[in-house]
Amino acid sequence: MQGLSNCSKSVEQIKEDISMPELLQRYGIKVNRARMIHCPFHGDDRHPSMKVYPDSVHCFACGFHGDIFDFVRKMDNCDFKTAYFALGGSYDHNMANSSREILKASYERKRAEKKAKEEAERKFFFELTFAMEICRCADEICEIFSDNWCYLVDKRDWLNYCYELKYLDRKEVNEIDVIRICREVRKRGLALG
């Protein structure tokens, strides 16, 4: 095939630049007024059986359907890469490196997000279990029926419920509320101890 430029283009740019009738013309295939051609992919096509569309072809006899890349691959018995280069595509090393850098940055960002999430989960677990321990020891650190004792005993059941919900039932809890209560429990517990 001759006359194709050798500039670097994307697949979509090549499809926009080269219509199917233009590609057929480059192969020396004439399209009739009904936009039909004799299919080059099966023998003995006495009557034109391949319909030509602006961006593709379809053979009603053998069933071949494809765009310009598929047509070149079938005509030249080649892979997509060869068809891409034949239609004017080229490999841009700088573009490949920048794509690799983008993928690497994306991977690093996801890895950092995962690490931050794991750290936040670890801190949440520590806050919750520490507050649960303070509430469990309410009888030892507070005078029974004092305001602090009542608060800690009340929050003990709630914190145990949140723990079971999150870690045993694997359901969501409002972590902001849990942390707020855990900090208040810790403040009251440490002030007494």
C-alpha positions in Angstrom: 0.0 0.0 0.0 1.4 3.4 -0.9 0.8 7.0 -0.2 0.2 6.8 3.5 1.9 9.4 5.7 4.3 8.3 8.4 3.4 10.8 11.1 2.5 9.9 14.6 -1.3 9.6 15.0 -3.7 7.9 17.4 -6.1 5.2 16.2 -9.0 7.6 16.3 -7.1 10.2 14.4 -6.2 7.7 11.7 -9.9 6.6 11.5 -10.9 10.3 11.0 -8.2 10.9 8.4 -8.8 7.8 6.2 -12.3 6.8 5.2 -13.1 3.3 4.1 -13.7 4.3 0.4 -10.3 6.1 0.4 -8.6 3.0 1.8 -10.3 0.8 -0.9 -9.1 3.1 -3.6 -5.6 2.8 -2.3 -5.9 -1.0 -2.7 -7.2 -0.4 -6.3 -10.7 -1.6 -5.4 -13.5 0.3 -7.2 -16.7 1.1 -5.4 -19.9 1.1 -7.5 -22.7 3.6 -7.2 -24.6 1.4 -4.8 -21.5 1.5 -2.6 -20.9 -2.2 -3.1 -17.7 -4.1 -4.0 -16.7 -7.6 -4.8 -15.5 -9.0 -1.5 -11.8 -9.7 -1.7 -12.0 -12.2 1.2 -14.0 -15.1 -0.4 -13.6 -16.5 -3.8 -16.1 -16.5 -6.7 -17.9 -13.3 -5.8 -19.8 -12.8 -9.1 -22.1 -10.1 -7.7 -20.8 -7.4 -5.4 -21.6 -8.6 -1.8 -19.7 -6.2 0.3 -21.4 -3.0 1.4 -19.1 0.0 1.9 -19.8 2.5 4.6 -17.9 5.7 5.4 -16.0 4.0 8.3 -16.4 0.3 7.7 -17.4 -2.6 5.4 -19.8 -5.5 5.7 -19.9 -8.6 3.4 -23.3 -10.2 3.2 -21.9 -13.4 1.8 -19.0 -14.3 4.1 -20.0 -12.1 7.1 -16.8 -10.1 7.3 -17.4 -6.8 9.1 -14.7 -4.3 10.1 -13.2 -0.9 10.1 -10.1 0.3 8.2 -7.7 -1.5 10.6 -9.6 -4.8 10.3 -9.6 -4.5 6.5 -5.9 -3.9 6.3 -5.3 -6.8 8.7 -7.4 -9.2 6.6 -6.0 -7.9 3.3 -2.4 -8.0 4.3 -2.7 -11.0 6.7 -1.0 -9.0 9.5 -1.5 -8.1 13.1 -3.0 -4.9 14.4 0.4 -3.3 15.1 1.5 -3.8 11.5 -1.8 -2.4 10.2 -1.5 0.6 12.5 2.0 1.4 11.1 0.8 0.8 7.6 -2.0 3.3 8.1 0.3 6.0 9.4 0.7 5.3 13.1 4.1 5.3 14.8 5.5 4.6 18.2 6.4 7.7 20.2 8.9 6.7 22.8 8.4 9.9 24.8 4.6 9.4 24.8 5.1 5.8 26.1 7.4 7.0 28.8 4.9 9.7 29.9 2.1 7.0 29.9 4.3 4.9 32.1 5.0 7.8 34.4 1.2 8.5 34.6 0.6 4.8 35.5 3.4 4.8 38.1 2.0 8.0 39.7 -1.5 6.5 39.7 -0.1 3.3 41.4 1.8 5.4 44.0 -1.2 7.5 44.7 -3.4 4.4 45.2 -0.7 2.8 47.4 -0.5 6.0 49.5 -4.3 6.1 49.8 -4.4 2.5 50.9 -1.7 3.1 53.5 -3.5 6.2 54.8 -6.7 4.2 55.1 -5.0 1.4 56.9 -3.4 3.9 59.3 -6.8 5.6 59.9 -8.3 2.2 60.6 -5.6 1.3 63.0 -6.0 4.6 64.9 -9.8 4.2 65.0 -9.4 0.6 66.4 -7.0 1.9 69.1 -9.3 4.8 70.1 -12.3 2.5 70.3 -10.7 -0.3 72.3 -9.0 2.2 74.7 -12.3 3.9 75.4 -14.0 0.5 75.9 -11.3 -0.4 78.4 -11.8 2.8 80.3 -15.6 2.3 80.4 -15.0 -1.3 81.6 -13.0 -0.1 84.5 -15.5 2.6 85.5 -16.3 0.9 88.8 -12.6 1.0 89.8 -11.8 4.5 88.7 -15.0 6.4 89.6 -17.3 6.7 92.6 -20.4 4.6 91.8 -23.3 6.8 90.7 -21.2 9.9 90.2 -21.7 11.8 87.0 -18.5 10.4 85.5 -19.5 6.8 86.5 -22.9 7.2 84.9 -21.5 8.6 81.7 -18.9 5.8 81.4 -21.3 3.1 82.1 -23.8 4.5 79.6 -21.1 4.8 76.9 -19.7 1.3 77.7 -22.8 -0.4 76.1 -22.8 2.0 73.2 -19.1 1.5 72.4 -19.5 -2.3 72.7 -22.4 -2.1 70.2 -20.2 0.0 67.8 -17.4 -2.5 68.1 -19.6 -5.4 67.4 -21.3 -3.6 64.5 -18.0 -2.7 62.8 -15.7 -5.6 63.5 -18.1 -8.6 64.0 -21.0 -7.7 61.7 -18.7 -5.7 59.2 -21.2 -2.8 58.9 -20.5 0.9 58.8 -20.6 3.1 61.9 -20.4 6.8 62.1 -16.7 7.0 62.9 -16.8 10.7 63.6 -19.3 10.3 66.4 -17.5 7.2 67.8 -14.2 9.1 67.9 -15.9 12.1 69.6 -17.3 9.9 72.3 -14.0 7.9 72.7 -12.2 11.2 73.3 -14.7 12.3 75.9 -14.5 8.9 77.6 -10.7 9.1 77.6 -10.7 12.7 78.9 -13.1 11.8 81.8 -11.2 8.5 82.5 -7.8 10.0 82.6 -8.9 13.0 84.7 -10.0 10.5 87.4 -7.0 8.2 87.1 
